[in-house]
Amino acid sequence: MRGNSSGSGSMESSNLSDENDIQMQGWMRKQKETLRSWARRYFTLNGKVLTYYDSEDTSRAPRGVLDFTDVSALTTENNGLSLHLVGGKEVRLIADTHVAYTAWMALLSAAVKKPRSSANRSSKEGWAHCLTDDDVWTRFFVVIKHDSFSCYESEDDDSELALSGLIRAVEEWDGKRFGVVCSLNRGRTIKLCFDSAEEKMSWFLTLEFSVSYGSARMKKEASMKSNSSEHNPVLRADSSKSEVDAAAGGEEEDDGVWI
């Protein structure tokens, strides 16, 4: 799905306590939707959500978000895992080694037994109709991870990233049935339309959680930067200069991509 990546390590347990709260991360192979071939992806486990990327650089837009309800052994493949998603779909994975398989199975099984946390509500993927800058409605495969918003041309793993950004606000939109308007960083907006009222509400709630997540993240980063500059005269001077420059330019920092 969307490119192939390779890496040296296949599994890495993590005790991170930041907002991502990653319980485990590492490489696995994921079966493609159409060709029945396997693409190597880098996975991170956060509660009942398994997110996958093209590489170990998890700061980039994720390729997909798997909101799962159960996991079982995939008996047709060595070290295979069968992940059952919220919508009833099955996703098949293969770990690199039996040790990695055992670790993934243990943590995924433990996650299934835990109640769903509020942090998982800001992760979602699926199809939506998007109004582009050309005033043309285009159907994209949308992936939301925390406050990151990404649109792909298809669900296929080889699909190109069409657009992405950071979610700043969301509100209902009366311009089209089952529509919402989402504000992204750098003053950009994108209009979304869904196939039913239930689907619209599900996405709307996810986007609202994403807005809250992004707001909390930016406040935390600002607080950390402020505390750091107070104890460092050089950083304090640089920070003051940056604020003056930002005020003169009137532009928000580019922390997203628009393709």
N, C-alpha and C positions, 0 to 999 in steps of 0.2 A: 504494500500500500504506500504510495507516495515516497518512493526512493528507498534505497537500501543502505544500511549503516553497519559498521563492524566495530568491535571494541574488545579490549583484552579481558576485562573482568566480566563474569556472568552473573554475579550475585553480590550484593552488599547490604548487610543489615545496617540500620541507622537508628540512633537514639536522639535525633534532632528534636528539639522542643520548640522550634519557631512556629510561625503561623501555618506552615505547610504540614507539620506533624507527620512526616514521612516515616512509616514503620519499616519499609523495605524498598530497595531499588536495585535494578539489575537488568541484564539482557535476557530476552526470550524471543522465540519465533512465534509469529501470529499468522494464522491461516487467512489468506485474502478472501474477500467476499465472492469474487467471480471466478478467478482462475484456479482456485484450489491449490495454489502454491503458497509458500511460506515466506514472510518478510521478517527480517530481524529488526526488533524494536527495543527501545530502552523504556522500562516500566518503573513507575513509582506507585506505591500503595499508600493510600491515605484513607483510613476508615474502611468504608465499603465502596470506595472508588479507586479503580486502577487506571492511571493515566499513562499514555505511551507517546514517545517522541522518536524522532529520526536519529538523535544522538544523545550523549550524556549531558548536553547543554539544556537543562530543563528551564532555563530562563526564556527560551524561545517558545513560539506558539506550539502547543501540543498537537499531535496528529489525531488523537481521539481520547475520549473519556468513557470508561466502562463502569457503569453503575450496576453492581452485581448483587444478586440475592442468594446465590449458592455456588458451590464449586465441587467438582468430583474428578476422579481420575479418568483420563482419556485412554481407554484400553487399546485403541488401535495404534497408538504411538508410544514409543519409549519416552518416559519422563513427560508424558502429555497431561495437560490439564483442560478440563471442560468448564468454562465459566458461564453461568446462567444469569442473564441480565434482567433488569426490572421489567422490560417489555416482553419477556419470554424468549428473547433471542439467545442463541448459543454462540460463544466465541471460543475457538480452540487455540491453545497455546502449547509450546514445547520448551521446557527448560534445557539449558545446555548440559547439565550433569544431574545425576541422581541426587547428589547433595543439594543442589539448587532446587530441584523438584520438591524434595522433602521440606525444605525451608518455606518455599512459596505455598505449598499445600497447607502447612501448619498455620501460617499467618493468615492466609485467605479463609481457612476454615474458622479460625478464631474470630476474624472480622465478621463473618456471617452471623455469629451468635451474639454480637454486640448490637445495642440499639443504634439506629442511624443518627449521627450527630448533625448539628446545624451547619457545620463547615461543609458537609457533603452536599448541601442544598445549593451551593454556588458552583456545581459542576454538572454539565449536561451536554449532550450532543444530539443532533437530529436535523431533519430537513426544514427549511423555511424559505418563503419567498421574500427576496430582498430588493428594495428599490435603490438602484445604483445612481451614480452621479449623472449618468446619461438618461435619467428618467425612464429606465427600462426595468421591468420586473424580471429578476433572474432567480431561479431556484438554486440555493446553495446548501451544502452540508455544513451546518454551524456547530462549532465546538466552543463551549464556555468552560473555563477553568479559573476559579476564583474571580478576579476582575479582568481576565484576558478574554477577548472576543476574536474568534477566527472563523473565516468562511473559506470552504474548499469547493472546487468545482464539482466534485462527486464524492461518494463514500469510499471509493476505491483507494487503496493505499498509495497508489502512484499519482494521485490527483494533485494538481497545483494549488498552492495557497493563493486565493483570490484577493482577500483583504483581511486586515486585522487591526486591532487597537485595544485600548484599555477602557473599560466601561465606567462612565461617570454618572449617568442618570438614565432613568427609564420612565415613560409614562404611556398611558393608553392613547391611541390615535383613532379619531373618528373618520379619517379620510378614506379608510377601507375597512371592510368587515373583518373582524378578528385581527386588527392591526395594532402594533405598538411602535413607538419611536424611541430609539436608543441613542443617547449622547455618548460619544467617545472622546478621548483626549484630543487636544489641539482644536477644540471647537467643532468637531465633525459630528454629523448625525447620520443614522441609517434607519430606514423604515422597514419593519418586518411585518409579514402577514402569514397567518397560520390557517390550517384547514378546518378548525373547529374552535368553539368557545373553550372547551376543556383544554385543548392543546395550547391555546393562547394563554390561559391562566397559568398553566404549568410553567411555560417559558417566562411569563411576566414575574412570577414569584422567584424563579431562579435569578433573573436579571436584578431584581430588587436586592436579593442576598449578595449578589456580586457588587452592587453599588455600596452596600454597607461594608463589605470586605475591603474594597478599594479605599474607602474613606478612612477606615481604621488603619490600613496599611500605611497610607500617606501621613497620617497623624503620628504614627509610631516612628516612621523614618524622619520626619521633621523634628520630633522630640530627641531622637538619637543624635541628629546632626547638631541641634542646639546645645545639647549637653557636651558634645565633643568640642565644639567651638569655644565654649565657655572656659574650658581647661587648656586651650591652645590659642595663644595670641595670633599666631600666623593664620590658623584656620578661621579665627574670628574676623581678621582683616579681609581674607579672601571671600568669606561669606558676605560681608558688607558690600564688597565690590560687586559680587555676583547679583545681589539684590538690586543694586543701582543699575547694572547693565540690563537686568531682566525688566525693570520698570521702564527703562528707556526703549527697549525693543518691543515690549508689550506682547511677547510671545511665550507660550507655555513650552516647557522642555519637551522635546520629541521623545516620548517613551513608548511609541508604538509604530506600527508600519501600516501604510495605506498603499496598496498596489493597484 
